[in-house]
């Protein structure tokens, strides 16, 4: 079936920000006396705070988890958001899909404010049909809410005509729960085996590599 819409993750997929999120989380955790190996934190990147904090600090109550997630957001915005840059080819990939009349959707566990910033950073306002952020859902990835909400914004397009592009196993798992296939990119720092085990139908080094192979990729077939 021809792909009519593409749901793009942002952090680690279109924008080089995963390591910055790790640093922001390290600082936020440090403020509550928690210390983790950096790889442990990285392996949770791709989840929203509602999923990440309980995975690492399960004894925290909901109010404490929420406060810690908000603190991470404050640190990231203050220290890292303006420094985050798009990956090479990110804008061009969105423009290429748009030029083929495929609907481009940004579906991220980031906050609405961060997502809006990234739309501007990617110069994508005229390319994007819809967006979904953590502010729109009850639970973030790997729960299906982000992609289910995005799919609901695409009337007349079923899951079989949609594909996800993401960098974490949580993107791929969330897509699978919605019956949507997912292409993985390695730019977020996750091992091939992790992405394949989550169910990725194809892997590319980054969005530039995906763009170069577009016609033969799951996006263009």
BELCORBEL-V989884 format. One line per field, one symbol per residue. ss: DSSP state (H for helix, E for strand, L for the rest). phi: phi as a letter, one per 20 degrees, with the letter a starting at -180 (. if undefined). burial: b if it has 24 or more other ideal C-beta (glycine too) atoms within 12 Angstrom, else e. A space follows every 50 residues. Layout:
BEGIN
ss = ???
phi = ???
burial = ???
END
This chain:
BEGIN
ss = LLLLEEEELLELLLEELHHHHHHHHHHHHHHLLLLLLHHHHHLLLLLLHH HHHHHHLLLLLHHHHHHHHHHHHHHHHHHLHHHLEELLLHHHHHHHHHHL LLEEEEELLLLHHHHHHHHHHLLLLLLEEEEELHHHLLLLLLLLHHHHHH HHLLLLLLHHHEEEEELLHHHHHHHHHLLLEEEEEHHHLLLHHHHHHHLL LEEELLHHHHHHLHHHLLLLL
phi = .ffdbcedfdfndececgfffgfffgfffgfdmdccggfffgfdfoefgf dffffdcffffffffffffffgffffffdcgfefcffgnffffffffffe mefdceccefffffffffgffeldgedeebcbcffecfcegeffggffff ffecgndegfdccdcbdcfffffffgfemdfceddefenefgffffffog eaccfaffffffdgfeegfdf
burial = eebbbbbbbbbbbbbbbbbbbbbbbbbbbeeeebebeeeebbbbbbbbbb bbbebbbeeeeeeebeebbebbbebbeeebbeebebbebbbbbbebbbee ebbbbbbbbbbeebbebbbebbebeebbbbbbbbbbbebbbbbbbbbbbb bbbbeebebeebbbbbbbbbbbbbbbbbebbbbbbbbbbbeeebbeebbb bbbbbbbbbbbebbeebbbee
END
